[in-house]
């Protein structure tokens, strides 16, 4: 997890382990009196011969806005839509798993969001059952479209 390069939405680079950054962010939010939950999601975009992925950690201040951290990477592997959806889910789970002890210690609720459509009319729906089983099997709360804003909105903007 530490090998990933994280940044804030404003573009500033996180130069310390993300676990340290997240722990301090939680302490700051609690000191300010905010009730927060965290949503983690990944989206991807095929660009020619490569696929760009963006994973986000979104802190939602209930009724008071949000802020997020972003990590991006690229793959040259050609993937089917289902493979790409499962790689997205895998990246989100990797991040959630690396941070779950921090969230548990501070009593912060966390969801993993998948950019997968619940309607069978969309190609991404082919990965829905597998993604749901993977995420819930790891013990995380699962959200898919239209409730998966961390992946379908936040990460989507970061990968464009």
HELIX and SHEET records of a PDB file:
HELIX    1   1 UNK A   18  UNK A   31  1                                  14    
HELIX    2   2 UNK A   81  UNK A  105  1                                  25    
HELIX    3   3 UNK A  123  UNK A  127  5                                   5    
HELIX    4   4 UNK A  128  UNK A  137  1                                  10    
HELIX    5   5 UNK A  149  UNK A  149  1                                   1    
HELIX    6   6 UNK A  150  UNK A  155  3                                   6    
HELIX    7   7 UNK A  156  UNK A  159  1                                   4    
SHEET    1   A 6 UNK A   6  UNK A   8  0                                        
SHEET    2   A 6 UNK A  66  UNK A  75 -1                                        
SHEET    3   A 6 UNK A  50  UNK A  61 -1                                        
SHEET    4   A 6 UNK A  36  UNK A  47 -1                                        
SHEET    5   A 6 UNK A 109  UNK A 114  1                                        
SHEET    6   A 6 UNK A 141  UNK A 143  1                                        
END                                                                             
